[in-house]
Amino acid sequence: MVAQEQSLTWQQKIKDLNFSIIGLICLLSFIGFILLYSAGGGSFSPWAFSQMTKFVVGFALMIVVALLDANLLMRYAYIIYGTALVLLVLVQIFGMIGMGAQRWISVGFFRLQPSELMKIGLVLTLACYYHRLSLEEIESPQFLWGPLLFIFVPAILVLKQPDLGTAVLLIIIGISLMFVAGAKLWYFVGAFGGLLATLPVMWGFLKTYQKKRILTFINPEEDPLGSGYHILQSKIALGSGGVFGKGFLKGTQSHLNFLPEKQTDFIFTMFCEEFGLVGAFILITLYGLLIFQCLMIAVRCRSAFGRLLAFGMGMSLFIYVFINMAMVIGLVPVVGVPLPFISYGGTSLITLMVGVGLLLNADLNQSLKIPRYQ
Amino acid sequence: MRQQAYQKTVQRILGIAFFKAFLLLVIMGRLYVLQVFYSDRYATLSDDNRIRTRFIFPQRGEIFDRHHRLLAQNVQNYSAILIPEDAENLEQTLKTLQIVLKLNQEDMTAIRKSIKQRPKFFPTVIRDDLSWNQLARLEVNMLSLPGIYIEHGFKRQYPLGKIGAHVIGYVSAPSALEAQGNKALMMPGAKIGKSAIESFYEDHLKGVSGQKDMEVDARGRLVRELKYVSPIPGNDLHLTLDEDLQRAMAEVFEEQKVESGAAVVLNSNTGEVLGLISVPGFNPELFYHGIDLENWNALLKDPYKPMTNKAISGLYSPASIFKIIVALAALQTGHSLHEEHSCPGYYRLGNHRFHCWRKEGHGRVNLYQAIVRSCDVYFYHLAAKIGEKPILELAKLFGLKDITGIDLPNEAGGFLADPDWKKRVRKEQWRMADTILTAIGQAYILSTPLQMAVMMAQVVNGGYKIKPTLLKGQNEATPLEKIEIDQDSVSILQKALVDVVNSPGGTSYHTRIREEKYAMGGKTGTAQVRRISMQERQQGGRKDAAIPWHLRDNALFVGFAPTHAPQYVVAVIAEHKGFGGMVAAPIASKILKKTQEVMERK
């Protein structure tokens, strides 16, 4: 690893972009278009075409972020985080009502979802924070409070929206970053024990519908026409797909609307119904490769900032994939997490593409020495 | 220091990577279980979700008499159905409907309930079996009734009505138990044969349901039709019954004012049932749409038991008719035709007197005279002489114990008590008195009218076993089994039975058929329903009017015709109508005459 003082010119950067990652992203998004075409009943409207336009926007943003100067990212990390935090507070005040949850701020022609911005902001901030610390400092307890605040202040705000899925995502990403950065192992063991102990208390803070989701998850057949309906119909769709699936556009569960939210949270179910176990294994392999790439970049990065950035992106990608899949097959409660690059939804797609941009950025600057303070 | 931090980070990243790989494998494993192990189960659930099956009922086979006249037919009927989804404004349609069909509030509640229970695309029957008037009113107002359709179907009609109810039976909606495991039978509107021929030949008549599979979406809307299988109509059935005879039998019972009774006419050579009636009858069409509670209770509580087919399930003491068997048994065991006994009006056994029906007695009679004049005392002597054993054996041989095997459900077998039975059930010894009562067919003997008819047929057809049947062409091919019996004895008995009716001293001389070619023979029977007390006997017999209906004697007659070459037999029971020769014999006489007339016509 040759230390690199100066950043590359943008022409060189474009040449050095990690095209295997870009290829994987395009492939996954393409699968998404196909599925949204099927979900629309064999039509580009209402979802597939709209998703394609958002992909174009996201793709452009991804390249721009990839080419940014890494020092610049370091400099603006806290500012991005701070902006996201302010917006999260604002959304509590002015948020518009959607699906019984306040999540958006209307900015002219599009809806801004501060929790999405926070996913990026949190990873950047923690990467930046740990980049500036030595191992001794990282291991000492007095540097534990900063990261914990960074994580839990937005997590609680998001939970109040209420968006359990994103809150859980923020906490897991944040904690895993602390772990990877090098904080002492027994903190985590202790925290885990503490968590188990306070679980009954946390239960009291959950909204009725959140409790209901967890209860139906534990016993979906108890109320097959009510809350258990989603999980049950999802399992029927998956199981009836069999090894090779019912065929493209031939998923009866999804096309006859027995499957809820087939274009968003339950899109993996529809995929499995139409393409079977074989399709599912291929898709999981693709995600596996992408996550593996993230980890490889993290390991290769010379700077702690890049390392944590790449790891953080890989981690959030993994959490998305795992929670979404585990949710539709009934392993975890339904929490409303999309399948990355495939589920319909511009905000989540664009956030993910920006995240991949950061990943590509870390990859390009893997040999760059980033000073602790700019 | 930096290097150290780097190593720690890489180690932990690797640890997390393994953990991630493990979690993804868990997902893959779970998918494998769902999509491979439970695939079939979920595939079925998925089809249950999306496929709605409607069964199309086949046309039931029709039932004809021996001359191809309809006894059970399918007639077109019209019903009004509503498909809620097609109504622009369901409330408006229902309101208009209420006015057009003059429905009351109860009907409307039922209709609304039925609409709520089904998916919106599913038809609900508003009114079945529309009258012409209703149909016309609906047709005229069709434009203001969106969602209402007129569907034409079939309903079962029985031209004979209550006259044929016991032999043809009826159809009705299957019970939950009957429909179990058969999805077509669970559909509203399904009907199955519930009694008599309609039930016995259900498989022959019913046909095979057609099926329409429709794919529906989660809201229950029809997406497309997946499969259509046409129904296969049921097979027609040709019976041995004669419609004219059946009607004539009912008329005769009415003429004689019989409240409760039965008659069955057989071809004594083939076992074909030409007529079978049980009085009173019931309207078989009452059950088609499900009988209402009021009518049902009325049928159940009727003291004359209209729902029982007395010809095949009614058990009666054969009384003097049983003397046919006793006489045959005696002749078989070598009893001389010329042996005479004197009848003073009673028979003394120890301290007990067994009375003859004729108080003043018959004087000296031989077997032949004893049959013709139905002398009880002579038969007491016979029974005492030969014992109960040969009598009961012969009765069994002539089919008075087992069911005859007629093709109708719920046939009852007869009852013949023997010493074994009495010991086992009554815990009493068989006494001479039992043997003596057996001789006149009282006490522990019960038979159905059909059994008596079959017995008579086997006596007059030369001793061939027959199995009664209602299905035309059924018995032609089967060779008849012969009963081991002495032909001379049979001839003697036959001659005596002819004279019961045709000689001036016979018990039913007054009811003989005067046309010689139709002349009949037979035996009367008067079955005591209860013991006659000594007091009553001393007071000079009983006046029927003075005792309650259900305690009066049963009148019986079994007959055959024509006397020169017997071909038809009849058994008649008129419950609680007193002396057999007075009521049952004239009924039998008229029936046998009619039988020969209709059979001659062909």
Interface residues (C-beta under 8 A of the other chain):
Chain A: S134 L135 E136 I138 S176 F179 V180 A181 G182 Q233 K235 I236 A237 L238 G239 S240 G241 G242 V243 T252 Q253 L256 N257 F258 C272 G276 L277 A280 F281 I284 Y287 G288 I291 F292 L295 A298 V299 A304 R307 L308 F311 M315 F318 V321 F322 M325 A326 I329 L331
Chain B: M1 Q4 A5 Y6 K8 T9 V10 R12 I13 I16 A17 K20 A21 L23 L24 V26 I27 M28 R30 L31 Y32 L34 Q35 V36 Y38 S39 R41 Y42 A43 L45 S46 D47 N49 R50 E215 V216 D217 A218 R219 V223
